[in-house]
């Protein structure tokens, strides 16, 4: 997803301009979102809103969304969500921020989100907030789960994301995802986080080296050749019905 750091954006751009990526999640609150979008040189991309409530500064006034911000006016971290013993997100507050990010997405891209989802954290009220804003603007909602199929339009998306696992090999992971048996109404969704590393990312993210590994895999002629040999077609969310 288009991120807070220039190095991550460069890795995403390479994966788009020279590689396989056609679906791009945009984090509208990030200061370098516009810079990242400007690096993308293809006009056949599917852009989605990757709603973010755990990194950086919100687009809403922090005083209006105290349940998801800290004393410095920044979003609380993803670790705060993971270690909480209850869902501390206040629904009305998160709806306010999701709406603000939706409006910013349209300003940045000049179009509606072609899919609509959220970043990194699990919260019942965040999921409800996404549903509310998606219904308000008739947006294609994509909820996220790595443990069960996810409904998107009339298709069941089968999510594969192994980048946080030990001994991660992006190419082998892609092959496992692509070669499973799927029902007629199922579609595999291979989740990538391509990007190059910088000091900020190394200090703030638990996902580091696999990002650069994914850039290499996504741009490798070997990957494209294997997909062609297997007769595997890459699709965007716009192709899902």
DOLO-734215 format. One line per 5 residues: number of its first residue (from 1); their letters; for each residue x, y, z of N, C-alpha, C. Coordinates in nm, 3 decimals, decimal comma. Example, Ala and Ser with C-alpha at 12.3 -4.5 7.8 and 13.67 -1.06 7.14 Angstrom:
BEGIN
1) as) 1,319 -0,569 0,780 1,230 -0,450 0,780 1,320 -0,330 0,780 ~ 1,285 -0,225 0,708 1,367 -0,106 0,714 1,290 0,003 0,787
***
This chain:
BEGIN
1) xxxxx) 0,084 -0,119 0,000 0,000 0,000 0,000 0,088 0,125 0,000 ~ 0,036 0,232 -0,064 0,107 0,360 -0,064 0,123 0,404 0,081 ~ 0,249 0,435 0,120 0,284 0,438 0,262 0,342 0,573 0,303 ~ 0,393 0,574 0,427 0,447 0,695 0,487 0,590 0,722 0,443 ~ 0,659 0,623 0,389 0,800 0,643 0,359 0,826 0,639 0,210
6) xxxxx) 0,921 0,720 0,167 0,956 0,728 0,025 1,014 0,597 -0,025 ~ 1,089 0,527 0,060 1,151 0,401 0,017 1,046 0,292 -0,007 ~ 0,947 0,285 0,078 0,839 0,189 0,053 0,768 0,224 -0,078 ~ 0,740 0,352 -0,098 0,675 0,393 -0,222 0,757 0,357 -0,345 ~ 0,889 0,368 -0,336 0,974 0,330 -0,450 0,962 0,181 -0,481
11) xxxxx) 0,958 0,100 -0,376 0,942 -0,044 -0,398 0,807 -0,079 -0,458 ~ 0,702 -0,011 -0,412 0,570 -0,031 -0,470 0,570 0,009 -0,617 ~ 0,628 0,125 -0,646 0,631 0,174 -0,785 0,702 0,075 -0,877 ~ 0,814 0,019 -0,832 0,885 -0,078 -0,914 0,799 -0,202 -0,936 ~ 0,729 -0,246 -0,832 0,644 -0,365 -0,842 0,525 -0,342 -0,936
16) xxxxx) 0,485 -0,217 -0,951 0,377 -0,182 -1,044 0,432 -0,161 -1,185 ~ 0,531 -0,074 -1,196 0,580 -0,031 -1,328 0,658 -0,140 -1,400 ~ 0,724 -0,228 -1,324 0,805 -0,333 -1,384 0,760 -0,474 -1,346 ~ 0,659 -0,482 -1,261 0,621 -0,612 -1,206 0,474 -0,645 -1,223 ~ 0,421 -0,723 -1,131 0,290 -0,785 -1,145 0,176 -0,711 -1,076
21) xxxxx) 0,207 -0,616 -0,991 0,103 -0,555 -0,907 0,013 -0,463 -0,988 ~ -0,120 -0,482 -0,971 -0,219 -0,396 -1,035 -0,321 -0,341 -0,935 ~ -0,328 -0,399 -0,816 -0,417 -0,350 -0,711 -0,333 -0,275 -0,608 ~ -0,367 -0,150 -0,582 -0,288 -0,066 -0,492 -0,377 -0,009 -0,383 ~ -0,342 -0,037 -0,258 -0,412 0,024 -0,145 -0,348 0,156 -0,109
26) xxxxx) -0,431 0,259 -0,099 -0,383 0,394 -0,067 -0,422 0,427 0,077 ~ -0,322 0,469 0,156 -0,347 0,512 0,293 -0,362 0,665 0,290 ~ -0,485 0,716 0,288 -0,506 0,858 0,257 -0,446 0,955 0,358 ~ -0,426 0,912 0,483 -0,374 1,005 0,583 -0,224 1,023 0,577 ~ -0,154 0,942 0,498 -0,009 0,947 0,498 0,045 1,068 0,421
31) xxxxx) 0,146 1,136 0,475 0,196 1,258 0,412 0,252 1,236 0,271 ~ 0,302 1,117 0,243 0,363 1,090 0,113 0,271 1,010 0,020 ~ 0,143 1,009 0,048 0,050 0,936 -0,038 0,051 0,991 -0,181 ~ 0,047 1,122 -0,194 0,048 1,184 -0,329 0,179 1,154 -0,401 ~ 0,291 1,161 -0,328 0,421 1,130 -0,389 0,424 0,987 -0,439
36) xxxxx) 0,369 0,895 -0,362 0,366 0,756 -0,404 0,279 0,734 -0,526 ~ 0,164 0,798 -0,530 0,076 0,785 -0,645 0,140 0,841 -0,771 ~ 0,214 0,949 -0,758 0,278 1,011 -0,874 0,386 0,923 -0,936 ~ 0,436 0,825 -0,860 0,539 0,735 -0,912 0,482 0,625 -1,002 ~ 0,352 0,604 -0,994 0,289 0,494 -1,066 0,266 0,535 -1,211
41) xxxxx) 0,318 0,456 -1,305 0,320 0,496 -1,445 0,220 0,417 -1,531 ~ 0,134 0,340 -1,472 0,035 0,264 -1,548 -0,103 0,327 -1,530 ~ -0,187 0,311 -1,631 -0,322 0,366 -1,621 -0,428 0,257 -1,607 ~ -0,384 0,132 -1,583 -0,479 0,022 -1,568 -0,483 -0,030 -1,425 ~ -0,456 0,057 -1,330 -0,448 0,017 -1,190 -0,584 0,024 -1,122
46) xxxxx) -0,602 -0,064 -1,026 -0,719 -0,064 -0,939 -0,676 -0,005 -0,806 ~ -0,732 0,109 -0,769 -0,693 0,180 -0,647 -0,800 0,163 -0,540 ~ -0,757 0,120 -0,422 -0,850 0,103 -0,311 -0,813 0,190 -0,193 ~ -0,910 0,216 -0,107 -0,883 0,289 0,018 -0,840 0,188 0,124 ~ -0,715 0,201 0,167 -0,660 0,117 0,273 -0,668 0,199 0,401
51) xxxxx) -0,787 0,201 0,460 -0,814 0,286 0,575 -0,718 0,254 0,689 ~ -0,658 0,359 0,744 -0,551 0,342 0,843 -0,590 0,413 0,971 ~ -0,594 0,338 1,082 -0,624 0,398 1,212 -0,518 0,361 1,315 ~ -0,396 0,329 1,268 -0,293 0,292 1,366 -0,153 0,344 1,333 ~ -0,139 0,423 1,227 -0,008 0,478 1,191 -0,022 0,624 1,154
56) xxxxx) 0,058 0,710 1,217 0,062 0,850 1,178 -0,046 0,934 1,242 ~ -0,076 1,045 1,176 -0,172 1,144 1,228 -0,304 1,130 1,155 ~ -0,416 1,137 1,227 -0,546 1,125 1,160 -0,578 1,249 1,077 ~ -0,677 1,235 0,992 -0,726 1,349 0,915 -0,832 1,426 0,993 ~ -0,900 1,358 1,085 -0,995 1,425 1,174 -0,919 1,498 1,285
61) xxxxx) -0,988 1,588 1,351 -0,933 1,651 1,470 -0,915 1,544 1,578 ~ -0,793 1,524 1,629 -0,772 1,420 1,731 -0,865 1,435 1,852 ~ -0,901 1,558 1,884 -0,991 1,580 1,998 -1,128 1,518 1,975 ~ -1,164 1,497 1,848 -1,295 1,439 1,815 -1,292 1,286 1,810 ~ -1,172 1,228 1,814 -1,161 1,082 1,806 -1,064 1,030 1,913
66) xxxxx) -1,089 1,061 2,041 -0,993 1,027 2,146 -0,973 0,877 2,167 ~ -1,068 0,795 2,127 -1,053 0,652 2,152 -0,942 0,590 2,067 ~ -0,906 0,653 1,955 -0,805 0,595 1,866 -0,682 0,684 1,848 ~ -0,669 0,786 1,934 -0,551 0,872 1,928 -0,486 0,883 2,067 ~ -0,359 0,923 2,066 -0,288 0,937 2,193 -0,276 1,083 2,233
71) xxxxx) -0,200 1,108 2,338 -0,188 1,244 2,393 -0,117 1,339 2,298 ~ -0,049 1,286 2,197 0,020 1,369 2,099 -0,061 1,390 1,971 ~ -0,184 1,341 1,971 -0,269 1,358 1,854 -0,240 1,261 1,742 ~ -0,165 1,155 1,772 -0,133 1,052 1,673 -0,223 0,931 1,696 ~ -0,237 0,849 1,592 -0,310 0,724 1,611 -0,240 0,636 1,713
76) xxxxx) -0,316 0,564 1,793 -0,256 0,462 1,878 -0,199 0,353 1,788 ~ -0,100 0,280 1,838 -0,028 0,184 1,755 -0,107 0,055 1,735 ~ -0,065 -0,022 1,635 -0,128 -0,153 1,613 -0,107 -0,244 1,733 ~ 0,004 -0,227 1,804 0,027 -0,307 1,925 -0,080 -0,280 2,029 ~ -0,124 -0,156 2,040 -0,231 -0,122 2,135 -0,357 -0,202 2,104
81) xxxxx) -0,388 -0,214 1,976 -0,505 -0,294 1,936 -0,484 -0,442 1,971 ~ -0,364 -0,493 1,942 -0,338 -0,635 1,961 -0,341 -0,676 2,108 ~ -0,298 -0,586 2,196 -0,284 -0,621 2,338 -0,405 -0,580 2,422 ~ -0,500 -0,509 2,364 -0,618 -0,466 2,440 -0,707 -0,585 2,474 ~ -0,771 -0,580 2,591 -0,860 -0,689 2,631 -1,006 -0,660 2,596
86) xxxxx) -1,030 -0,551 2,521 -1,164 -0,519 2,476 -1,152 -0,428 2,353 ~ -1,262 -0,411 2,282 -1,263 -0,322 2,166 -1,284 -0,179 2,213 ~ -1,175 -0,103 2,218 -1,181 0,033 2,271 -1,225 0,136 2,167 ~ -1,241 0,095 2,043 -1,277 0,188 1,935 -1,423 0,230 1,951 ~ -1,446 0,361 1,955 -1,582 0,414 1,962 -1,635 0,427 1,819
91) xxxxx) -1,750 0,368 1,793 -1,801 0,358 1,657 -1,817 0,495 1,590 ~ -1,883 0,590 1,658 -1,905 0,721 1,596 -1,773 0,790 1,562 ~ -1,672 0,768 1,645 -1,542 0,832 1,621 -1,473 0,771 1,499 ~ -1,474 0,640 1,491 -1,404 0,576 1,379 -1,477 0,604 1,248 ~ -1,609 0,614 1,250 -1,683 0,652 1,130 -1,640 0,790 1,082
96) xxxxx) -1,621 0,883 1,176 -1,575 1,018 1,142 -1,441 1,013 1,067 ~ -1,347 0,932 1,116 -1,215 0,924 1,053 -1,221 0,848 0,920 ~ -1,298 0,742 0,913 -1,311 0,669 0,787 -1,367 0,760 0,679 ~ -1,467 0,838 0,714 -1,526 0,932 0,619 -1,423 1,037 0,574 ~ -1,345 1,088 0,668 -1,242 1,186 0,633 -1,140 1,126 0,536
101) xxxxx) -1,103 1,000 0,560 -1,006 0,935 0,471 -1,067 0,907 0,334 ~ -1,196 0,877 0,331 -1,264 0,858 0,202 -1,261 0,988 0,121 ~ -1,292 1,099 0,184 -1,290 1,227 0,113 -1,149 1,261 0,065 ~ -1,048 1,230 0,147 -0,910 1,255 0,108 -0,868 1,164 -0,007 ~ -0,913 1,039 -0,005 -0,883 0,948 -0,115 -0,932 1,007 -0,247
106) xxxxx) -1,053 1,057 -0,249 -1,107 1,114 -0,373 -1,027 1,237 -0,417 ~ -0,984 1,315 -0,320 -0,902 1,432 -0,352 -0,768 1,390 -0,412 ~ -0,706 1,287 -0,357 -0,575 1,242 -0,404 -0,581 1,174 -0,541 ~ -0,687 1,097 -0,565 -0,691 1,013 -0,684 -0,784 1,065 -0,793 ~ -0,879 1,150 -0,756 -0,977 1,197 -0,853 -1,081 1,093 -0,889
111) xxxxx) -1,097 0,990 -0,805 -1,193 0,884 -0,835 -1,241 0,818 -0,706 ~ -1,342 0,733 -0,721 -1,393 0,657 -0,609 -1,301 0,537 -0,582 ~ -1,294 0,491 -0,456 -1,219 0,369 -0,428 -1,281 0,250 -0,502 ~ -1,195 0,170 -0,563 -1,244 0,052 -0,635 -1,252 -0,070 -0,543 ~ -1,198 -0,058 -0,425 -1,227 -0,147 -0,314 -1,200 -0,069 -0,186
116) xxxxx) -1,258 -0,115 -0,075 -1,265 -0,032 0,046 -1,241 -0,122 0,165 ~ -1,125 -0,103 0,234 -1,089 -0,193 0,343 -1,002 -0,120 0,444 ~ -0,943 -0,195 0,536 -0,868 -0,133 0,646 -0,735 -0,202 0,668 ~ -0,648 -0,133 0,737 -0,508 -0,172 0,757 -0,483 -0,235 0,893 ~ -0,428 -0,355 0,893 -0,348 -0,410 1,003 -0,419 -0,452 1,131
121) xxxxx) -0,527 -0,387 1,170 -0,581 -0,411 1,304 -0,719 -0,475 1,298 ~ -0,752 -0,542 1,408 -0,882 -0,608 1,420 -0,966 -0,536 1,525 ~ -1,084 -0,495 1,485 -1,176 -0,426 1,576 -1,317 -0,442 1,522 ~ -1,408 -0,486 1,606 -1,547 -0,502 1,564 -1,604 -0,368 1,521 ~ -1,575 -0,263 1,598 -1,631 -0,132 1,563 -1,565 -0,071 1,440
126) xxxxx) -1,438 -0,101 1,416 -1,376 -0,058 1,290 -1,447 -0,125 1,173 ~ -1,472 -0,254 1,183 -1,542 -0,325 1,076 -1,683 -0,268 1,055 ~ -1,753 -0,237 1,165 -1,886 -0,177 1,153 -1,877 -0,039 1,088 ~ -1,774 0,038 1,126 -1,756 0,170 1,068 -1,733 0,164 0,918 ~ -1,653 0,068 0,875 -1,631 0,049 0,731 -1,762 0,018 0,659
131) xxxxx) -1,843 -0,068 0,720 -1,971 -0,102 0,660 -2,061 0,021 0,647 ~ -2,063 0,104 0,750 -2,148 0,223 0,749 -2,107 0,318 0,637 ~ -1,977 0,347 0,627 -1,930 0,442 0,524 -1,943 0,380 0,385 ~ -1,918 0,250 0,373 -1,933 0,184 0,244 -2,079 0,191 0,196 ~ -2,174 0,167 0,286 -2,315 0,175 0,248 -2,355 0,319 0,216
136) xxxxx) -2,299 0,412 0,290 -2,332 0,553 0,269 -2,297 0,598 0,128 ~ -2,184 0,548 0,076 -2,135 0,593 -0,055 -2,137 0,484 -0,162 ~ -2,201 0,371 -0,132 -2,212 0,260 -0,226 -2,074 0,213 -0,273 ~ -1,987 0,183 -0,177 -1,850 0,142 -0,206 -1,836 -0,009 -0,193 ~ -1,749 -0,071 -0,274 -1,728 -0,217 -0,265 -1,642 -0,255 -0,145
141) xxxxx) -1,707 -0,299 -0,040 -1,640 -0,328 0,087 -1,566 -0,461 0,079 ~ -1,443 -0,461 0,129 -1,363 -0,582 0,139 -1,317 -0,597 0,283 ~ -1,389 -0,677 0,361 -1,342 -0,708 0,495 -1,227 -0,807 0,483 ~ -1,149 -0,826 0,588 -1,024 -0,902 0,575 -1,018 -1,013 0,679 ~ -0,979 -1,131 0,633 -0,956 -1,244 0,724 -0,858 -1,339 0,657
146) xxxxx) -0,763 -1,389 0,735 -0,670 -1,489 0,682 -0,712 -1,630 0,724 ~ -0,822 -1,642 0,795 -0,864 -1,773 0,847 -0,991 -1,826 0,782 ~ -1,066 -1,741 0,712 -1,188 -1,786 0,648 -1,212 -1,704 0,522 ~ -1,291 -1,757 0,428 -1,318 -1,682 0,305 -1,381 -1,546 0,333 ~ -1,350 -1,451 0,246 -1,401 -1,314 0,259 -1,490 -1,286 0,139
151) xxxxx) -1,613 -1,245 0,164 -1,707 -1,215 0,056 -1,673 -1,079 -0,006 ~ -1,658 -1,078 -0,138 -1,640 -0,953 -0,212 -1,730 -0,961 -0,335 ~ -1,830 -0,873 -0,339 -1,936 -0,887 -0,438 -1,994 -1,029 -0,426 ~ -1,995 -1,106 -0,534 -2,052 -1,241 -0,527 -1,945 -1,349 -0,526 ~ -1,824 -1,312 -0,491 -1,712 -1,406 -0,493 -1,655 -1,422 -0,353
156) xxxxx) -1,611 -1,543 -0,323 -1,543 -1,570 -0,197 -1,392 -1,557 -0,220 ~ -1,330 -1,459 -0,156 -1,187 -1,438 -0,169 -1,115 -1,524 -0,064 ~ -1,017 -1,601 -0,109 -0,938 -1,686 -0,021 -0,802 -1,619 -0,001 ~ -0,781 -1,565 0,116 -0,666 -1,479 0,142 -0,542 -1,562 0,175 ~ -0,430 -1,526 0,113 -0,301 -1,585 0,146 -0,204 -1,472 0,181
161) xxxxx) -0,152 -1,475 0,304 -0,053 -1,376 0,346 0,043 -1,444 0,443 ~ 0,159 -1,486 0,395 0,255 -1,562 0,474 0,380 -1,483 0,507 ~ 0,381 -1,355 0,477 0,505 -1,276 0,487 0,559 -1,263 0,628 ~ 0,474 -1,285 0,730 0,521 -1,274 0,868 0,570 -1,408 0,922 ~ 0,560 -1,513 0,841 0,601 -1,645 0,886 0,751 -1,667 0,877
166) xxxxx) 0,801 -1,772 0,942 0,945 -1,803 0,938 0,985 -1,854 0,801 ~ 1,110 -1,825 0,760 1,166 -1,875 0,634 1,077 -1,841 0,514 ~ 1,023 -1,722 0,514 0,931 -1,680 0,408 1,002 -1,674 0,274 ~ 0,943 -1,738 0,174 0,990 -1,735 0,035 0,872 -1,689 -0,050 ~ 0,873 -1,564 -0,099 0,755 -1,512 -0,169 0,714 -1,595 -0,290
171) xxxxx) 0,810 -1,644 -0,366 0,777 -1,721 -0,486 0,709 -1,853 -0,448 ~ 0,763 -1,922 -0,350 0,702 -2,048 -0,307 0,564 -2,023 -0,246 ~ 0,550 -1,913 -0,176 0,420 -1,878 -0,118 0,318 -1,850 -0,227 ~ 0,359 -1,777 -0,330 0,270 -1,749 -0,444 0,227 -1,878 -0,511 ~ 0,321 -1,970 -0,530 0,287 -2,096 -0,595 0,188 -2,176 -0,512
176) xxxxx) 0,207 -2,180 -0,380 0,113 -2,252 -0,295 -0,028 -2,192 -0,307 ~ -0,033 -2,061 -0,308 -0,162 -1,992 -0,319 -0,229 -2,024 -0,452 ~ -0,153 -2,019 -0,559 -0,210 -2,034 -0,693 -0,250 -2,177 -0,724 ~ -0,185 -2,274 -0,663 -0,205 -2,414 -0,701 -0,307 -2,489 -0,615 ~ -0,369 -2,422 -0,520 -0,473 -2,487 -0,442 -0,598 -2,510 -0,528
181) xxxxx) -0,682 -2,601 -0,484 -0,809 -2,624 -0,553 -0,913 -2,524 -0,503 ~ -0,974 -2,453 -0,598 -1,073 -2,351 -0,562 -1,207 -2,385 -0,626 ~ -1,313 -2,352 -0,556 -1,447 -2,370 -0,611 -1,474 -2,263 -0,716 ~ -1,584 -2,282 -0,789 -1,616 -2,191 -0,900 -1,637 -2,047 -0,854 ~ -1,686 -2,031 -0,732 -1,713 -1,895 -0,682 -1,603 -1,844 -0,590
186) xxxxx) -1,486 -1,907 -0,595 -1,374 -1,865 -0,511 -1,261 -1,807 -0,597 ~ -1,187 -1,712 -0,538 -1,073 -1,652 -0,606 -0,961 -1,634 -0,504 ~ -0,839 -1,682 -0,534 -0,728 -1,661 -0,441 -0,683 -1,515 -0,440 ~ -0,650 -1,465 -0,323 -0,602 -1,328 -0,308 -0,466 -1,334 -0,238 ~ -0,361 -1,309 -0,313 -0,225 -1,314 -0,260 -0,187 -1,172 -0,215
191) xxxxx) -0,171 -1,154 -0,086 -0,147 -1,021 -0,029 0,002 -0,994 -0,021 ~ 0,045 -0,884 -0,083 0,186 -0,843 -0,083 0,202 -0,708 -0,015 ~ 0,321 -0,685 0,039 0,358 -0,555 0,095 0,495 -0,513 0,039 ~ 0,508 -0,501 -0,092 0,639 -0,469 -0,150 0,688 -0,332 -0,106 ~ 0,819 -0,319 -0,091 0,877 -0,190 -0,054 1,024 -0,204 -0,022
196) xxxxx) 1,096 -0,095 -0,033 1,235 -0,090 0,012 1,239 -0,036 0,154 ~ 1,350 -0,058 0,221 1,359 -0,029 0,364 1,430 0,102 0,391 ~ 1,389 0,166 0,497 1,461 0,282 0,550 1,460 0,274 0,702 ~ 1,528 0,367 0,765 1,544 0,362 0,910 1,410 0,374 0,982 ~ 1,323 0,460 0,933 1,191 0,476 0,997 1,116 0,343 0,998
201) xxxxx) 1,115 0,274 0,885 1,043 0,148 0,876 1,106 0,043 0,967 ~ 1,238 0,039 0,970 1,306 -0,058 1,055 1,276 -0,035 1,203 ~ 1,250 0,090 1,239 1,220 0,123 1,378 1,074 0,102 1,415 ~ 0,984 0,106 1,316 0,841 0,111 1,349 0,760 -0,009 1,300 ~ 0,816 -0,092 1,213 0,738 -0,200 1,154 0,799 -0,336 1,187
206) xxxxx) 0,714 -0,435 1,207 0,761 -0,573 1,225 0,775 -0,644 1,091 ~ 0,734 -0,579 0,984 0,747 -0,637 0,850 0,853 -0,559 0,773 ~ 0,970 -0,616 0,758 1,083 -0,543 0,699 1,140 -0,615 0,577 ~ 1,233 -0,706 0,597 1,303 -0,772 0,487 1,207 -0,836 0,386 ~ 1,098 -0,902 0,429 1,007 -0,961 0,330 0,955 -0,861 0,227
211) xxxxx) 0,947 -0,733 0,262 0,901 -0,633 0,166 0,994 -0,628 0,044 ~ 1,124 -0,620 0,070 1,221 -0,614 -0,040 1,224 -0,746 -0,117 ~ 1,207 -0,857 -0,046 1,200 -0,987 -0,113 1,082 -0,992 -0,209 ~ 0,972 -0,934 -0,169 0,854 -0,935 -0,256 0,874 -0,849 -0,380 ~ 0,942 -0,736 -0,366 0,972 -0,655 -0,484 1,049 -0,739 -0,586
216) xxxxx) 1,151 -0,809 -0,539 1,233 -0,892 -0,627 1,149 -1,000 -0,695 ~ 1,065 -1,069 -0,619 0,983 -1,175 -0,675 0,882 -1,122 -0,776 ~ 0,818 -1,010 -0,743 0,715 -0,955 -0,830 0,769 -0,902 -0,962 ~ 0,897 -0,868 -0,965 0,959 -0,814 -1,086 1,043 -0,917 -1,159 ~ 1,050 -1,038 -1,108 1,136 -1,140 -1,166 1,072 -1,202 -1,291
221) xxxxx) 1,146 -1,212 -1,402 1,093 -1,282 -1,521 1,055 -1,426 -1,490 ~ 1,124 -1,489 -1,393 1,091 -1,626 -1,356 0,949 -1,637 -1,304 ~ 0,905 -1,539 -1,228 0,768 -1,541 -1,175 0,667 -1,530 -1,287 ~ 0,687 -1,436 -1,376 0,597 -1,419 -1,489 0,594 -1,544 -1,577 ~ 0,710 -1,602 -1,602 0,716 -1,722 -1,684 0,638 -1,837 -1,620
226) xxxxx) 0,653 -1,854 -1,490 0,582 -1,961 -1,421 0,431 -1,941 -1,429 ~ 0,384 -1,819 -1,407 0,241 -1,791 -1,416 0,189 -1,820 -1,556 ~ 0,265 -1,780 -1,658 0,223 -1,806 -1,796 0,219 -1,956 -1,825 ~ 0,318 -2,029 -1,778 0,322 -2,174 -1,800 0,205 -2,245 -1,734 ~ 0,162 -2,192 -1,620 0,051 -2,253 -1,546 -0,085 -2,206 -1,598
231) xxxxx) -0,085 -2,110 -1,689 -0,210 -2,056 -1,740 -0,287 -1,977 -1,636 ~ -0,215 -1,912 -1,546 -0,278 -1,836 -1,437 -0,297 -1,691 -1,480 ~ -0,419 -1,643 -1,469 -0,453 -1,506 -1,507 -0,456 -1,416 -1,384 ~ -0,387 -1,305 -1,392 -0,392 -1,206 -1,284 -0,511 -1,114 -1,306 ~ -0,584 -1,084 -1,200 -0,702 -0,999 -1,209 -0,692 -0,887 -1,107
236) xxxxx) -0,773 -0,784 -1,128 -0,790 -0,678 -1,030 -0,925 -0,695 -0,962 ~ -0,947 -0,618 -0,857 -1,076 -0,624 -0,790 -1,190 -0,582 -0,883 ~ -1,159 -0,502 -0,984 -1,262 -0,463 -1,081 -1,311 -0,582 -1,162 ~ -1,231 -0,688 -1,171 -1,269 -0,807 -1,247 -1,354 -0,904 -1,166 ~ -1,366 -0,878 -1,035 -1,438 -0,970 -0,946 -1,587 -0,935 -0,945
241) x) -1,668 -1,034 -0,967 -1,814 -1,011 -0,974 -1,889 -1,100 -0,875
***
